[in-house]
């Protein structure tokens, strides 16, 4: 994926954020972290909002268009989904993973890129 890249990881069922690279003002940010929702025994939704800044600037966090590559590891096979983040959806990239194995730990990584 071209442009600036930033990596994030989240243990899917534990819902904790781990930043996988050094912070830089030039990189896109996921200021709100990776969010996981609507988790069932066989599915989960993950999302990231790509931000131009690490925090608030004038009571706002400016969004940034780009692509998020979500990769899910655990269970029998790994899954990868590339999702665009556009102004139309407030710079949020959302992916749904289905066909998961119940009672199995998964780890979801997100690589965000602009350009």
Phi, psi and omega in degrees: 000128184284167175088201182278141185233143177220135182253143175221152177227151174212126169294116192304313185272349178265338176058048173241146185261137174230121177276124187265011176207168179292148178284146177210142179294338182276346183271152171293156183238157169243068188304333181264000179079183176269131180250140178238135181212171179048047180282128174238175177300339184234007181205163175200150175249136177235148179209154176222139171256120180281128183239149179278339180231163181280339182208193182296139171227109182061044178068022180214154171244108184294135177278168182213131178287148179178198180230139175245130174256110176267131174234132182246125180237145183131168182068207185281320184222158175272151178232141178232135176225131175256128185228132176281142172249118184233165178301327181305325180246033177056036175064026179261130173254125184232133178232146176248131175248125181236170180075023179284157180271128179301151177057036180236136177278137178233154174236131179247126176252144177233127174247123180252141182220147175237169174105000000 
